[in-house]
Amino acid sequence: MKGKNQDLSFNSIKNNRFRFKCYKGIKCFTKCCKDLNLILTPYDILRLKIRLHCSSETFLEDYTETRMDQRSRFPMVYLKMRNDEEKTCPFVSQDGCAVYEDRPGACRIYPVGRAATKPDGKRDTTERFFMVAENHCLGFQEEKEWTIDEWMGNEGMDIYNAMNDQWMEIITSAKDLGPKDHVAQKIKMFYMASYNLDRFREFILKSGFLNRFEVESKVEELANDDIKLMLLAFKWLKFSLFGEKSLKMK
C-alpha cells in the first residue's frame, strides 16, 4: 500500500533472509519519506489519530485525501503529502519520523512487501513476501541480517496484519453490493465504518443499532475500546454491504 511516482523493483527474498538496516546517519535517511502514494488502512488511521490527539474527522480533513482507486470499488484514503517541492510526508523531520511508534503498516514493514489474500469463504490468509528495492536506499548494503519472522516481530507487524487482513477481506471481496440504488448509501457506510471511527461509535450508540443486533462487547467497551469498536465495524460492513451473517439480529 506504499508506492512512489518512480520506478521500483520488487525482488523475491531468497532463503527467507535479507540484509537491511536504516538509522539516522545513513546517507539516504528519510529519502523514502517523499512523494508517496500511501494508502492508509482503518487501523493506520486509528493509531495516527490517537497519536496526534485528534478526532477521526480532524485527521481525515487535515492529513488525507480520498480517491476512488481503479483497483477497488470502494474509496481509498491516502496520506496527503506536504505542498513542498519534494512532496515530503507530513510527519517526517530531519530527525526521522515524528510518529514512529504509530507509523502506518506500509512504513513499518518497509523494505519488505507483503501480499496477503483471503478469498471469500476461506478461513486462512495466504501471504507472500518480497523486497521493495529503491535505487537511493543504502540500507541493503548494511551487514544486519533478518529472517521474515524476525523483521515482522521487530517492526510490530502482528497487530497491524491482524487488523488489516480483516479489512482487506472486505475490500477485495467479489460479492455483489445488491441493487444499484442502494450502492451509493453503502459506499457512504463503508467510508464511515472504515475511516471515521468516531462517527461510527456515535452511530451505534445513539441509534437503535444495539437494540437490533446482538454484539459480544458491552456498551461501555464500545464507548471506550477502539479495537473492539473497529472489529464490530468490520462485522457490520460484511453484514450491510454483502448481507453476510456476521451479525445476528435480536
Buried (B, 14 or more C-beta within 10 A) or exposed (E): BBBBEEEBEEBEBEEEEBEBBBEEEBEBBBBBBBBBBBBBBBBBBBBBBEBBEBBBEEBBEEBBEEEEBEEEEBBBBBBBBEEEEEBBBBBBEEEBBBBEEBBBBBBBBBBBBBEBEBEEEEEEBEEEBBBBEBEEBBBBEEEEEBEBEEBBEEBBBEEBBEBBBBBBBBBBBEEEBEEEEEBEEBBEBBBBBBBBBBBBBEBBEEEEBBEEBEBEBEEEBBEEBBBBBBBBBBBBBBBBBBEBEBBEEE
